[in-house]
Amino acid sequence: GGGAGGFLGGGGGGAGSYTLTTLSFTKNTVYEVGIGRGGDAISSNDYIYSNFLGKDGFDTYIKVQGENTYLKIVRGGGRGGSASENGFDGGCGGGGAGGQLNTVYTGGNADNTNYDGTGYTGKIGSGSFDAGGGGGGCGGVGTIGNNTTYTAADFTTQIKVIAGNGGDGISIDLTGTTEYYGGGGAGAISSSITYRREYGTGGSGIGGDSGGNAVVNTGSGGGGGNADDNNDYTKNSGSGSAGVIIIKYPPTLNIYTKSEVDAKYNYAITYALNFAGSIMDTKLNDYYTSAEIDSTLGNYYTSTEIDTTLTDYCTSTTLGDYYTSEQIDTTLNNYYTKSQ
């Protein structure tokens, strides 16, 4: 799960780390899958009483049920620093908070020692104007909290305070659709002065923006908490989002033993031969028997009938253009006789 953003101009929360791996599961073994939840948003009371329990992201794992040996375990993200704090270590590090004048607060480290995941560190917060740094993402670091100058409409030089953006997530296509996971949370701005402000955005559109929560079920970090122009410091930071496990497995295969294959083969051969024999018997019965052929030939004219028919039509002059009865007899004899 992703870490929460820091409070009061805080740094963005770090994303949980990620791993892409191949696992073998044993038949008839029960496995326990733990999805790490995101860190809870930090409120003013949490900050006042230093109640930061549950603000870092929680770990995600797969293990054999009832055992303490993990097949895989990835670390939750570190929370962002709150009001003059460094960011905290995690799967991805949280961003450093905006600090006091000339004081820089660093981002947390991506510390995955004894874990299986990969991540990036958080970025520093501005030491001058309370702009938090972005939390680290699974795809890269965020940007630092900073400030710059610009020329106002009255031609005076003014200051713009810029919160850090969250680090990029990673794109993965395991389901047929490309999805992003593990974006870092954006830093926040906490200043009672009237400088122009540019709030940060969460990494890859899934980490929390300044003051916002991370997109659910992406393992992303929450945005740092802002203070508005009225110096309202009661605004919570953004919460991190729960992690996710995607298991892609091959389709179920029917596996047969050698004896099963032999039995299926022998059955198929026997069936095919019997089927072929029955087809052949049926096809043969569809043809004419010799008696039927004899009967059919008998439906044709005899030579005597043909002679009579010719005499009924043509004159003796025209008859020379036709076959004689002998020629007709010879022609007919070229066909099958009844005995054939």
Order of alpha helices (4+ residues) and beta strands (2+ residues): beta-alpha-beta-beta-beta-beta-beta-beta-beta-alpha-alpha-alpha-alpha-alpha
